[in-house]
Amino acid sequence: MKSLQDLGQAVVDKRRALGLKQKDVAAQAGIAPESLLRFERGQAPEFGARKLLAVLAVLGLEVNLVQSGMAGSLDELRRERGGQ
């Protein structure tokens, strides 16, 4: 992920896959529903680490750090190999 907006979209995708509502995730994470809404829409200029970790915990996700350029999506790998 390269931006806060990408991260927000990943949260949206996981939340929806789990069938959870924004207000429920926000309540469990201890944050304002409006804060989660802005984050998911990519409209939050920043989203603190505490908030992010709380939301990820509710969704059963965690942060995994990798060196830049070392992680690629399946689509990126396919493009590198000529669409195989």
Secondary structure as GFF3:
##gff-version 3
##sequence-region A 1 84
A	DSSP	alpha_helix	4	17	.	.	.	ID=ss1
A	DSSP	alpha_helix	22	29	.	.	.	ID=ss2
A	DSSP	alpha_helix	33	40	.	.	.	ID=ss3
A	DSSP	alpha_helix	49	58	.	.	.	ID=ss4
A	DSSP	alpha_helix	74	80	.	.	.	ID=ss5
###
